[in-house]
Amino acid sequence: MGYFYHKFESDPLDKLYELLEDVTPLPSDCGALCGGACCKGGGGDGMLLFPGERAFFDGRDDFMLLSDERYDCDAVVCSGSCDRSKRPLSCRIYPYFFYVSQSGSVTVENDLRAIGRCPLTEQEYQVNKQFLRRMRMCAKIVENDRELYGFVGRISALLTDFGPLA
């Protein structure tokens, strides 16, 4: 799987894509556990787009661009399969998300929206340590970028209104 060069307006976004290009939560296709539930979204759900990602997905045939009013941001839904090197950041980090803790640091936790949909949030699996390491590196990048930090802070505040972090 070669790195697809995106060159976003945001250099930190490029770094996040590159860090997560060749790692996944499991060494095998985790979609085999759930029938690819995260790839079968409809108009009411999808993968949120981080700041700077919209232009990359605008006008593509393999993703449906939509506005997610619950989170006041853009989102995409794929057609069920995609070129993994061209998937959005939310897909790369799923079933995890970045949260801004009460101390202001960015942490990596189970995405509360994945509970009940992704088996990795409910059962013990040996999650790829390299993936988790890279996620922590990504959290530091998010923490040090004002626009990404603001986005993650806003989304994590909305998500944690529904319950405690996992």
C-alpha positions as CSV (number, residue, x, y, z in Angstrom):
1,M,0.0,0.0,0.0
2,G,1.8,3.1,-1.2
3,Y,1.3,6.5,0.3
4,F,-1.0,8.5,-1.8
5,Y,0.3,12.1,-1.8
6,H,-2.5,14.4,-0.8
7,K,-0.8,17.7,-0.2
8,F,-3.5,19.5,1.8
9,E,-3.4,23.1,2.7
10,S,-2.7,22.0,6.2
11,D,0.8,20.5,6.6
12,P,-0.3,18.8,9.9
13,L,-3.0,17.0,8.0
14,D,-0.4,15.7,5.6
15,K,1.6,14.4,8.5
16,L,-1.5,12.7,10.1
17,Y,-2.3,10.9,6.8
18,E,1.3,9.8,6.4
19,L,1.6,8.5,9.9
20,L,-1.6,6.4,9.5
21,E,-1.1,5.3,5.9
22,D,0.4,1.8,6.6
23,V,-1.0,0.9,10.0
24,T,-4.5,-0.4,11.1
25,P,-5.9,-1.5,14.4
26,L,-5.6,-5.2,13.6
27,P,-3.0,-6.9,11.4
28,S,-5.9,-8.5,9.4
29,D,-9.0,-6.9,7.9
30,C,-11.1,-5.9,10.9
31,G,-14.1,-5.5,8.6
32,A,-14.3,-9.3,8.5
33,L,-15.5,-9.2,12.2
34,C,-18.5,-7.0,11.6
35,G,-19.2,-7.2,7.9
36,G,-17.6,-3.8,7.3
37,A,-20.2,-1.9,9.4
38,C,-18.2,1.3,9.4
39,C,-18.1,1.3,5.5
40,K,-21.9,1.0,5.2
41,G,-23.1,4.4,6.4
42,G,-26.1,6.1,5.1
43,G,-27.3,9.7,4.8
44,G,-27.7,9.8,8.6
45,D,-24.1,8.8,9.4
46,G,-20.7,9.0,8.0
47,M,-17.1,9.7,8.8
48,L,-16.5,13.3,9.9
49,L,-14.0,15.3,7.8
50,F,-11.3,17.1,9.7
51,P,-10.6,20.8,8.7
52,G,-8.9,20.9,5.3
53,E,-10.2,17.5,4.1
54,R,-13.4,18.7,2.2
55,A,-11.6,19.8,-0.9
56,F,-10.0,16.4,-1.3
57,F,-13.5,14.6,-1.3
58,D,-15.5,17.2,-3.2
59,G,-16.6,15.7,-6.5
60,R,-15.3,12.2,-6.0
61,D,-17.4,9.2,-7.1
62,D,-16.2,6.8,-4.4
63,F,-17.5,9.0,-1.5
64,M,-20.7,10.8,-0.9
65,L,-20.1,14.2,0.7
66,L,-22.7,15.3,3.2
67,S,-23.2,17.9,5.9
68,D,-23.5,16.4,9.4
69,E,-25.7,18.8,11.3
70,R,-25.3,17.0,14.6
71,Y,-21.6,18.0,14.6
72,D,-21.8,21.0,12.3
73,C,-19.2,19.8,9.9
74,D,-18.8,17.9,6.7
75,A,-18.8,14.1,6.5
76,V,-18.4,11.4,3.9
77,V,-19.9,8.0,3.3
78,C,-18.1,5.5,1.1
79,S,-19.7,3.1,-1.3
80,G,-18.6,0.1,0.7
81,S,-15.1,-0.2,-0.5
82,C,-12.4,2.3,-1.4
83,D,-8.8,2.8,-2.2
84,R,-7.5,2.7,1.4
85,S,-4.8,5.2,0.6
86,K,-7.5,7.8,-0.2
87,R,-9.7,7.4,2.8
88,P,-10.4,10.2,5.3
89,L,-8.7,10.7,8.6
90,S,-11.8,9.5,10.5
91,C,-11.6,6.2,8.7
92,R,-7.8,5.9,9.4
93,I,-8.4,6.3,13.2
94,Y,-11.7,4.4,13.6
95,P,-12.8,3.0,16.0
96,Y,-10.8,5.6,18.0
97,F,-11.1,9.4,18.1
98,F,-9.0,12.2,19.6
99,Y,-10.5,13.8,22.7
100,V,-9.4,16.9,24.5
101,S,-9.1,16.0,28.2
102,Q,-10.0,18.3,31.1
103,S,-6.3,19.2,31.4
104,G,-6.3,20.3,27.8
105,S,-4.2,17.5,26.4
106,V,-5.3,15.4,23.4
107,T,-5.9,11.7,24.2
108,V,-6.8,8.7,22.1
109,E,-9.9,6.8,23.2
110,N,-12.6,4.6,21.8
111,D,-14.9,6.7,19.6
112,L,-18.1,6.7,21.5
113,R,-20.0,6.5,18.2
114,A,-18.3,3.2,17.5
115,I,-19.8,1.5,20.5
116,G,-22.4,-1.0,19.4
117,R,-21.1,-0.9,15.9
118,C,-17.4,-1.9,16.1
119,P,-16.4,-5.2,17.8
120,L,-13.0,-3.7,18.7
121,T,-14.8,-1.4,21.3
122,E,-16.6,-4.3,23.0
123,Q,-14.3,-7.3,23.0
124,E,-10.6,-7.9,23.8
125,Y,-8.5,-7.9,20.7
126,Q,-4.8,-7.5,20.4
127,V,-4.7,-4.0,18.8
128,N,-1.6,-3.3,16.7
129,K,0.9,-1.6,19.0
130,Q,2.4,0.3,16.1
131,F,-1.0,1.7,15.3
132,L,-1.5,2.8,18.9
133,R,2.0,4.4,18.9
134,R,1.2,6.3,15.7
135,M,-2.2,7.4,17.1
136,R,-0.4,8.9,20.1
137,M,2.0,10.7,17.8
138,C,-1.0,12.0,15.8
139,A,-2.6,13.2,19.1
140,K,0.5,15.4,19.7
141,I,0.2,16.9,16.2
142,V,-3.5,17.6,16.8
143,E,-2.7,19.1,20.1
144,N,-0.1,21.5,18.5
145,D,-2.3,22.7,15.6
146,R,-4.8,25.4,16.6
147,E,-7.4,24.5,13.9
148,L,-7.3,20.7,14.4
149,Y,-7.2,21.1,18.2
150,G,-10.3,23.4,18.0
151,F,-12.2,20.9,15.8
152,V,-11.3,17.9,18.1
153,G,-12.2,19.9,21.2
154,R,-15.6,20.8,19.8
155,I,-16.4,17.3,18.6
156,S,-15.1,15.6,21.8
157,A,-17.2,18.0,23.9
158,L,-20.3,17.0,21.9
159,L,-19.5,13.3,22.2
160,T,-18.8,13.3,25.9
161,D,-22.1,14.9,26.6
162,F,-23.5,11.5,25.9
163,G,-21.3,9.6,28.4
164,P,-17.9,9.3,29.9
165,L,-14.8,8.5,27.9
166,A,-14.1,4.8,27.5
